[in-house]
Amino acid sequence: MSEEVRPEKCVVAVDGPSGSGKSTVSRRLAAAIDGVYLDTGAMYRAVTWAVLQGGADLGDPDAIAKIALETELSIGTDPSAPHFAANGTNVDAAIRGTEVTQAVSAVAAVPAVRKHLVALQQAIIAGQPRIIVEGRDIASVVAPSADLKVYLTASSAARAQRRSAEDAGSDVAATEASLLRRDKLDSSRAADPLKQASDAIEVDTSDIGIDEVVAYLLNLLNSKVKS
């Protein structure tokens, strides 16, 4: 790896909707700069898993918050294999399942949950010299002073094709409808909605490959570090 893209210290914020390529791009970036990777969405999913295990009513924000704040999280930051546990149980597979996917927006919309997890995320960021942080409110809330802020986007059709391929050929039309519902929920919630920060660089990944995106962002980061 070239030294010119290995800054001594940096925080890169990568935001965007589901299926825009955030996870793959963020993990590749982290590996390229010999840094760590924080998937904040997985943190919300892990808490959602715990909320579901606890039998909380998804319409009861107080019940959700109580379980969320009592949940012990273990957050992996190795870009090659980030593992997650909630209350001592590995939840790598469970948090990607349909049940959690359908419930996570409701849990993530609870202000007390967001406040709690944002504090945890900021503590992790503060303890790492080089970190790529992926989510929906990183540049605007979690790390507003990040060295590089990126907003990845893509057409709903492109995102649905990718997500369908990841889910072993699930119905593309149904997947696209699900993504659009998630977009609406995430962008309309009162607490820390999904939005592009005013100083974030937008990258549309609809028609470009991961290698191109990563190379472009590494060049941007190199320029930021040198300036």
Secondary structure, 3 states (H helix, E strand, C coil): CCHHHCCCCEEEEEECCCCCCHHHHHHHHHHHCCCEEEEHHHHHHHHHHHHHHCCCCCCCHHHHHHHHHHCCEEECCCCCCCCEEECCEECCCHHHCHHHHHHHHHHHCCHHHHHHHHHHHHHHHHCCCEEEEEECCHHHHHCCCCCEEEEEECCHHHHHHHHHHHCCCCCHHHHHHHHHHHHHHHHHCCCCCCCCCCCCEEEECCCCCHHHHHHHHHHHHHHHHHC
